[in-house]
């Protein structure tokens, strides 16, 4: 992971139009962003698009980057907002499809029920339960659970108070438990 | 939620996420950034033009109006015409044009 000092030098150079500096920043933060974005919206073209857009938006709003926050946190914030937009678009699309009674395009995250028994079956259940979470709750689960970010960091990334992060996490875990219990019974 | 379930959720999410984007991601990101910068430059010029155009049009109109109002009575020239070195031309004729005059046909000369 690049140090904040390396980042600030690269950001300054890229702001002057230095493409090699921009490329270096992309390469330095690509993996971390890919993990966050794909945990939120899955692997595919949307994830790639969100990844590219994250870097472009960062440079578009460079004057708003004060430099006191770590660049990775700032990029994650942009990526998270873009991922939430994608999830909201998908939900709207699925809503419309349900409204017109078409099942031609099922939810992108729909688990394959025939994947097998045992551990894999449990994974399928978890995927289904996570897919049913509200996107805002999912974001908290990804940041707190998967990336092991602190409540403060999560709040900073999502732009909400720490108390909201804690209540969202509590609700998300409650919803996950409920869904998993129902799945286990059925 | 029990610890084993929390672990299961964590493990599943971790196994489903990717460690990187599709190959060539940096190239695509750089190309998009370049495109965005070009668009931003065009947009900035467009914004400046939009801001300046009404001022330029208003200034031109005001100059023409002032120039016309300060027309010199003797030479019948406006300030702008004088500045540009244009001479006043007759803008209307007292005589009505006829077909003969237009085509250069003088009926009286034919009779003679």
Interface residues (C-beta under 8 A of the other chain):
Chain A: X17 X19 X22 X23 X26 X27 X30 X31 X34 X35 X36 X38 X39 X42 X43 X47 X48 X51 X52 X53 X55 X56 X59 X60 X122 X123 X126 X127 X129 X130 X141 X142 X145 X146 X173 X176 X177 X180
Chain B: X1 X5 X6 X8 X9 X10 X12 X13 X14 X15 X16 X17 X18 X19 X20 X21 X22 X25 X26 X28 X29 X30 X32 X33 X34 X36 X37 X40
